Structure formats: C-alpha cells, structure tokens
C-alpha cells in the first residue's frame, strides 16, 4: 500500500512541479555525535508564510547556538503543502531531510485529495501554537470587527476573505467557523486561497480582498507599521502586542488556534529519528528559541515523537469531521 501511495505522490508532484532541484542524498549517519550533516528543511509553501517563518527562525537559532552545522531551508510550494508532502514521503529513509508543517497540511490532504498524508511521515516535534488574526488594509472602511461582520452578512459575495492556506487549512477554517457562528452559510463565503502568508499579505495590502485571516507571526510587522489594522484574534485570550479583541468577547463564539511542527520521511533509522528529536528538543530548550517565540507571538506547544504522532492522528480526525460539517470534504 505504501509503495502505491508513494508512486501516486511522485506522479502528483511531477504534474504540479515541472522542475524541482534535487534533494540531498540520504543523511544516514550511524556514527556517534549529534550533528546531522547536510540537514535540509523543506518548506511546502512560498516564502513569507508561517511554515517558512517557522523554519527559517528555527534554523537560525540552531546555527547560532551551534546545535548543528550549516542547515539549508528551501521552498517547494504547491497544492496547499501536499506537493512537498508527497516529495517528503518519496524520500523514504532520508534522515537528513525534514519538513516544516502544521494544521494547514492536515486539511489540504483532504481538499486536494492527496494520495499520502501526515500519517505516512515520521513525527519529530510539534513546536508552536499561534492565534490567527483578522486584518484589513489601513485604508479599509472597516474599523471594527462588528462593522466587518455587518457588511459580510449583508453581501458576502462582495466581501471576499483571503487566507494563506488552501481550503481545509487554518486560514480557511477560521473564517468558515466564524461565518457559521454568525449565521452565514458556508456556500455564501467568498474565500480566496493563497499559497502562504506572503502572497496573502500582498493581496490584503493591495485591497484585492476585503479582509484576510492569517497567523500573528505573518502579520505582526505590518500591524506594528500601521499598514494593516487588526480587527480580532481567534484565540480564547487577547494576544500581547496586538490591539484587537478576541472573537468571543466580540460576541462571535469561535476559539481557534493554529499549530506548527516538524516531520521527517518514513523509514528513517531509529538512530536518525532520535538525533532529529534530540536536535529539536535542544532547540526548544535554548534561550534563542524562547526569545523567537516571544517576538513572533508564538505559544509553546512542544511535543515529540510518538506523542506528536498521536496528536497528528487526532487532528486528522478532527479536521476531517469539521470539513465534512462545512461541506468542504
């Protein structure tokens, strides 16, 4: 069954990405020592998105603290992260490759009908949780979440919402759950997907969508600079440094957070798996990573190995249920 899944994943990646730079060969290193030579971190969406920011922040901290030698980050976007996922699964046995991922990939597996899922990977570590934030451009007529909701309910087709993930990802689930909470039918929501937060922010700033939903880390700088106006956050509590109420305190019964983590290809050796888990455990324990989480507004959600695998299975089931309820799967 795995061979069939892998073959289908390779075919899908080939159809969606015509030219892909070759990945490094297997990173098998059974020798003693914690260094992982030639380690590469794949980002399955475009630069500037949440997976990209997480990966580059983590690698900088890893290199700055001497936890590992030169570590490459590269982007392989497409189909909501499932092109990268297919490539990762096809790299079975490569202990020098990991992928930055999160809730968005869970949903994209369903909405893009991916032949492989995160259940086919080797779970390494869940790193962070993060609230989504509803933002508009500084010139937007909507100054409060109440004004936006009023306009959205009155004419949903004329109030498109952009998200940095495919249908099924966090930036899609958050506005869809919000729409359900205010009595707006899912079929009436004009959701515009973008492949990562970088593309989304450009469209919000250019007023190509009426409002956007994305992670705090992807929007914080533009909010601080006054280019974006934050109307509400999706978390159960307010986010330090973001002058915006929660949806719940605004009368919208939605509480939602995103998460991100690291997975490796299937069939890596037990020693390779332990070295990867050890690397990200040491990263988690470093002062540099704690400061990075603070600056990006990320909450600590650290979990490794089998415990992370159990969490992934539960998230897979939860997202499948929500998408079915919303009519998106």
Secondary structure as GFF3:
##gff-version 3
##sequence-region A 1 329
A	DSSP	alpha_helix	2	16	.	.	.	ID=ss1
A	DSSP	beta_strand	40	43	.	.	.	ID=ss2
A	DSSP	alpha_helix	50	64	.	.	.	ID=ss3
A	DSSP	beta_strand	72	75	.	.	.	ID=ss4
A	DSSP	three_ten_helix	79	81	.	.	.	ID=ss5
A	DSSP	alpha_helix	82	90	.	.	.	ID=ss6
A	DSSP	beta_strand	97	102	.	.	.	ID=ss7
A	DSSP	alpha_helix	103	111	.	.	.	ID=ss8
A	DSSP	three_ten_helix	118	120	.	.	.	ID=ss9
A	DSSP	beta_strand	122	137	.	.	.	ID=ss10
A	DSSP	alpha_helix	145	154	.	.	.	ID=ss11
A	DSSP	three_ten_helix	156	158	.	.	.	ID=ss12
A	DSSP	beta_strand	161	163	.	.	.	ID=ss13
A	DSSP	alpha_helix	170	181	.	.	.	ID=ss14
A	DSSP	three_ten_helix	186	188	.	.	.	ID=ss15
A	DSSP	beta_strand	191	193	.	.	.	ID=ss16
A	DSSP	alpha_helix	197	205	.	.	.	ID=ss17
A	DSSP	beta_strand	211	215	.	.	.	ID=ss18
A	DSSP	alpha_helix	216	224	.	.	.	ID=ss19
A	DSSP	beta_strand	228	233	.	.	.	ID=ss20
A	DSSP	beta_strand	245	246	.	.	.	ID=ss21
A	DSSP	three_ten_helix	248	250	.	.	.	ID=ss22
A	DSSP	beta_strand	257	264	.	.	.	ID=ss23
A	DSSP	alpha_helix	270	284	.	.	.	ID=ss24
A	DSSP	alpha_helix	287	296	.	.	.	ID=ss25
A	DSSP	beta_strand	299	304	.	.	.	ID=ss26
A	DSSP	alpha_helix	305	326	.	.	.	ID=ss27
###
